[in-house]
Amino acid sequence: MKRKPDTKPKLTQPVFTELTQKHIAEYKARVKFAGGYLPLRSARQFSSTGKATSEQLESSSQPHEYFSELERKFGLILGFMSNVSNVKTQFPLLNVKKTLEVAASLNLMHPRYEPKPNVADRNKGFQAAIMTTDFVFDLVDSSTGEVKTVACSLKYEKDLVPYDGNDRVVERTKDKLRIEKYYWEKLKGVEYQIISSAFWMFDKHLVKNLTCARVHRNLEIPPVLKVSILAHFIKALNYGKQRKLRLVDVIANLSMETSLPEGRLFAAFWYFVWTKKLQVNLFKPLADGGYVFEGEDFSWQL
């Protein structure tokens, strides 16, 4: 079967001006001053009524910028995965000339912006924007031990499926994703994935449980007491046995055995979960005190 020729008119791409080059130079200067990676844009650039948030878990860790609740949840889950590291958010594709070439070769309109009216005449009109990818991170392939880089774009289902006359907006979104996919896979040799809100990672129990666990990630427990409490938990959780217990009952029983406050034991439980000392099924309603089932190592599978 012969492929039909592309009848779509050749698009005129936006120009790459000195204004965009200036933005790139300013970003590189900020990165150099910071001494490490910085997201291209920050949540402070968005309305305070939106879902944009900033996060830096440790003083030595990279700052993360999330522009949606979906991105925040994804960052939370990546932070827990045992084989994921070096997570970067709002990763800029600074070689704008190259992304323009990709857009032209695919005959898709490159993302663009129109600067404020007070710019010099040579910088007026639509011009090529710096594209960004939501997440770029390293992971260890569990089957080979090889360290690989993965790039991901996150979208809500409603942003990918036309409805109520938003066909044009959805098509522009998909065009941008096509450009990103080609850039990462064909030019960089990096795996690229589009993650939608329907992805298994956004299970409500998983997100709620990991939110609880991360709150207690830095819990300070004296070393001797830590060993003792962990041993009590492992014994009480009945791993490998048919009868399961609710977390609230486990905590209540341990409180009676150890004379430690229930609140302190709840915190210790989540600390052990976050630090992988206890492996439990996080797809169960544990944050609500539900039944505890044994889990497995939580990692990204290629």
Secondary structure, DSSP 8 states (H G I E B T S, - for coil): -------S------B--HHHHHHHHHHHHHHHHHTS---SS-GGGS-TTSS-EEE-SSTTS--EEESSHHHHHHHHHHHH-TTEEEEEEEEEE--HHHHHHHHHHHT----EE---TTS-GGG-S-EE--EEEEEEEEEE-TTT--EEEEEEEEE-GGGTS--TT-HHHHHHHHHHHHHHHHIIIIIS--EEEEEETTSGGG-HHHHHHHHHHHHTTT----HHHHHHHHHHHHHHTTTT-S---BHHHHHHHHHHHH---HHHHHHHHHHHHHTTSS-B-TTS-GGGT-B--B--------
